Amino acid sequence: MYKFAAACPTESIVSGASRPGYTTGQIQSWISFTKGQGIQRVCCLLDKDQLVRYPGWLGCYKQAFGIENVCWPAIADFETCNRTTIQDIILPSLAA
């Protein structure tokens, strides 16, 4: 469900999943599913233009997982992430 899978075959900490549907109910179902998989931290890669379609999505994440457990580097689709974002935002979040 949600294409949930480990980042690679030998990975035991980092997983990936597709985004939920656009309604609050679909977002809550996604959160329930991921929490049911043992997920405790979320790194949302969608940029602000993509999040427009999701009312309160980041707020739902922060409420469900805790503010300190939600990372949002905002990377546009089909764009590469710059080194500073990886080193200063994403990796510290994953390490935590």
C-alpha positions in Angstrom: 0.0 0.0 0.0 1.3 3.5 -0.8 4.2 1.8 -2.5 5.8 1.6 1.0 9.2 0.0 0.9 12.7 0.1 2.3 15.0 2.6 0.6 17.1 -0.4 -0.6 17.1 -4.1 0.1 19.5 -3.9 3.0 18.0 -0.8 4.6 16.3 -1.3 8.0 15.7 2.4 9.0 14.8 4.5 5.9 11.7 3.7 3.9 9.8 5.5 1.2 6.1 5.8 0.3 4.0 7.6 -2.3 2.0 10.5 -1.2 -1.6 10.2 0.0 -4.7 11.4 -1.7 -5.8 15.0 -1.4 -8.5 14.9 1.1 -8.0 15.1 4.9 -9.4 11.6 5.2 -6.9 10.2 2.8 -4.1 12.1 4.5 -5.2 10.6 7.9 -5.4 7.1 6.3 -1.8 7.5 5.0 -0.6 8.7 8.5 -2.4 5.7 10.2 -0.8 3.3 7.7 2.7 4.7 8.0 2.5 4.7 11.8 1.3 1.1 11.7 4.5 0.3 9.8 6.5 1.7 12.8 7.3 5.0 11.1 8.2 7.7 13.7 9.7 10.4 11.6 8.7 11.9 8.2 10.7 13.7 5.5 8.3 15.4 3.1 10.0 16.2 -0.2 7.1 18.0 -1.9 7.6 21.6 -2.7 5.2 24.4 -1.8 3.6 24.4 -5.2 2.7 20.7 -4.8 1.5 21.2 -1.2 -1.1 23.7 -2.4 -3.4 20.8 -3.3 -3.1 19.3 0.3 -4.9 21.5 2.8 -3.0 21.4 6.1 -0.9 18.4 5.1 2.2 19.4 7.0 0.1 20.4 10.0 -1.4 16.9 10.0 2.1 15.4 9.9 3.4 17.6 12.7 0.3 16.8 14.9 0.6 13.1 14.2 4.4 12.7 14.4 5.5 15.7 16.4 7.0 18.9 15.1 10.5 17.7 15.8 9.9 14.6 13.8 8.8 16.2 10.5 11.5 17.3 8.0 10.5 19.4 5.0 13.3 20.3 2.6 10.8 21.1 -0.3 12.4 19.7 -3.4 10.6 20.3 -6.7 9.6 17.2 -8.8 12.3 16.1 -11.2 14.9 18.3 -9.6 18.1 17.2 -7.8 18.6 18.2 -4.3 21.6 20.4 -3.5 24.4 19.3 -1.3 23.6 21.8 1.5 20.0 20.6 1.8 21.1 17.0 2.0 23.9 17.7 4.5 22.1 20.3 6.7 18.5 19.2 6.6 17.9 15.7 5.3 20.8 13.7 6.7 20.5 15.2 10.3 16.8 14.3 10.2 17.5 10.7 9.1 20.3 10.4 11.7 18.0 11.4 14.5 
